[in-house]
Amino acid sequence: MIIRRPVSKFNIAAVVLVASMILLFGQLSAPVIDQPYAGDRNVTGQAAPGSVPLTVYDTTSNTRIYLGSGKSADQQGYFAVAVDPPLTLGHKIIVVDSEGRPSSEWVVMSKSGPTGPLN
């Protein structure tokens, strides 16, 4: 004998809440870059622990230009990825983790310029 139970508003709300949390935490786990400056030879920031390797790209043009990759981060996800050539003023960069999640795009600034992501 099959017993059918009606779907309650509580069940629907629980499913929506779980789905929202999955989406929210998925967005939070993308790498976060510290403000990059012209001449820097390392890009630093924080990523989800275990999401290495991390790859840095110059996204100034329509294609991604590889700048460097790092295979280590500490237990809290803090990383420093060496780049070559050094960062160029006005260029845009992103960091992509091993799951393909990109950071926000940042503009490389001078040490005396304004800071912040492009979004």
WOTA-V492402 format. One record per residue. RES is the residue in one small letter. OMEGA is omega in degrees with one decimal (none if undefined). NEAR is the number of other ideal C-beta (glycine too) atoms within 8 Angstrom. D_CENTER is the distance of its C-alpha to the mean C-alpha in whole Angstrom. Layout:
((RES	OMEGA	NEAR	D_CENTER) (RES	OMEGA	NEAR	D_CENTER))
This chain:
((m	179.5	2	51) (i	177.7	3	48) (i	179.6	4	47) (r	177.9	4	44) (r	177.6	4	43) (p	177.8	4	42) (v	-178.1	5	38) (s	176.3	6	38) (k	179.0	5	35) (f	179.4	6	34) (n	178.8	8	33) (i	179.4	9	31) (a	179.6	8	29) (a	178.9	8	28) (v	178.8	8	27) (v	179.2	8	25) (l	179.7	8	24) (v	179.1	8	22) (a	178.1	8	21) (s	179.6	8	19) (m	178.0	8	18) (i	178.8	8	16) (l	-179.0	8	14) (l	-178.3	8	13) (f	174.8	8	12) (g	178.8	8	10) (q	-177.7	7	8) (l	-175.9	6	8) (s	175.1	11	7) (a	179.5	11	3) (p	175.7	16	2) (v	-177.1	9	5) (i	168.1	14	7) (d	-178.5	7	11) (q	177.4	8	13) (p	-179.2	11	14) (y	178.5	10	18) (a	179.4	11	20) (g	178.4	6	22) (d	177.1	11	19) (r	176.8	8	19) (n	170.6	8	16) (v	-176.7	16	12) (t	177.7	9	11) (g	-179.3	12	9) (q	177.9	9	8) (a	176.6	16	7) (a	177.0	8	9) (p	179.8	8	12) (g	-177.6	4	13) (s	177.8	14	10) (v	7.6	12	12) (p	176.2	7	12) (l	-177.6	16	9) (t	-180.0	10	10) (v	178.2	14	11) (y	167.9	12	12) (d	-177.5	12	14) (t	-178.5	10	14) (t	177.8	7	17) (s	-179.3	6	19) (n	178.8	2	19) (t	176.7	4	18) (r	176.1	7	15) (i	-178.4	9	17) (y	176.9	8	16) (l	-179.6	12	16) (g	-179.7	11	15) (s	178.9	9	14) (g	-176.3	12	14) (k	-178.9	5	15) (s	173.4	6	15) (a	-179.9	12	14) (d	-175.1	7	16) (q	177.1	4	17) (q	178.0	6	14) (g	178.8	11	11) (y	-176.3	9	12) (f	170.2	15	12) (a	-179.2	8	14) (v	177.2	14	13) (a	178.6	8	17) (v	178.0	13	17) (d	9.4	7	20) (p	176.1	5	21) (p	-177.5	9	20) (l	-176.0	15	18) (t	179.6	9	20) (l	176.5	8	21) (g	178.2	6	20) (h	179.0	10	18) (k	179.1	11	14) (i	171.8	16	11) (i	171.3	14	8) (v	179.0	16	6) (v	-179.1	11	6) (d	-175.7	14	7) (s	178.2	7	10) (e	179.6	6	10) (g	-179.9	6	9) (r	179.6	11	6) (p	171.7	10	4) (s	168.5	13	3) (s	178.1	11	6) (e	179.6	12	9) (w	174.6	14	11) (v	177.7	8	15) (v	-175.8	14	16) (m	170.1	12	19) (s	-177.6	7	22) (k	-178.4	6	23) (s	-175.7	3	25) (g	176.4	6	23) (p	-178.1	4	21) (t	171.9	5	17) (g	178.2	6	14) (p	-178.6	6	12) (l	-176.8	8	13) (n	none	4	13))
